[in-house]
Structures are given as C-alpha cells and as structure tokens.
C-alpha cells in the first residue's frame, strides 16, 4: 500500500514537472521567435530607410545641377527645328576635342582668349552647368556663313550665377566677345529648357 502511494505521489510529481518543463520550453521558444521577428523587422526598416536615403541623395544630386542629357537633347531638337527657319545649319559641339569657327577660333579650349560683354569674366566648358567659371558653358553651336569671309554665328549656352544665358559671338577679327543674344527665340527657349520645360518653337 505504501509502495502504491509512493508511486502515485512520484507519478503526479513527474507529470507536474513535465508540464512545467514543456510550458517553459514553449515560452522560451516563443520569446526567441518574437525576438527574431522584431530583429528582422528592424533590419527591414533600416534597409528601407537606407534605400530611401540613397534615392533622395541621387535626386538631390540631379536637381542640384542645372543641366543634364535630357535638357541637352531638347536644346539640340530646338536648334534643329529653328535653324532652317533662319536658312542656317548649326554644328553642335560633341563634348570631345574642339569645335572650330570660320574665324579660326577653337572652342572650348580657346574660351580663355575671349571676353564676355567686353570684360575678362571667365568662361569655360562645364557640361553640368556648375563649374569654376563666371559663365559655365553647357552647349556650343556654330554656323559658318557661306563665302570667303570669316563670318560665323557661334552660340555658347551657359549658366551665369545659376541663371541661363544664351551668348553669341560673330567676331571676324580681334578678340572674340560673347554677348547675350538678341534673338528671343534662342534665349527664351533656352530658358524654358533650362527650367525643365520644352521649347515652344
């Protein structure tokens, strides 16, 4: 009888122990899984945040430069459409080497030998529109008039103090002098394209 009671007592003890042990294991496993999920979620949020930050940096860099390839293509299209109405045909500077004019000047390498509005303000090639010059040139177009004279029309599309300005030079001798063009089609459409719009020509 004592043996039976003893066995019954130990049986109950063991069941209690197993139940407590099982509950403890389940509880610990639950906590571990919960921790992993939170950690994974935190990492995911960090990745999203990092991705957003990276994307914002790229957009800021793009918007901080006044000129890009899309705007350059729009300007090229405008020049192609507008030039024939003036009975002219312009050659676009490719961005490599130089473009020559009929007067013998080579741009952009000889910008330093020219003046702007009769002054020695610096002018130079800066395809993004941001550079170390007073006039940062983003595009150059040249038209050599037919005939023996050294007549030409050369446009330098530039940014001065962050603002677009279409400069023109038609010098045939002496120091070439860049001045803002009086052609409103050219200046107006360059300003529209620089602002992110399209030409209205």
WOTAZI-V800580 format. One record per run of one state. SS is the DSSP state (2 for helix, 1 for strand, 0 for the rest). FROM is the first residue (numbers start at 0). TO is the last residue. Records with the same first field share a line. If there is no record, write none. Layout:
SS = FROM-TO, FROM-TO
//
This chain:
0 = 0-0, 64-67, 86-89, 92-97, 100-104, 107-109, 113-113, 116-117, 119-121, 125-133, 144-150, 160-161, 169-175, 180-182, 194-200
2 = 1-63, 68-85, 110-112, 183-193
1 = 90-91, 98-99, 105-106, 114-115, 118-118, 122-124, 134-143, 151-159, 162-168, 176-179
//
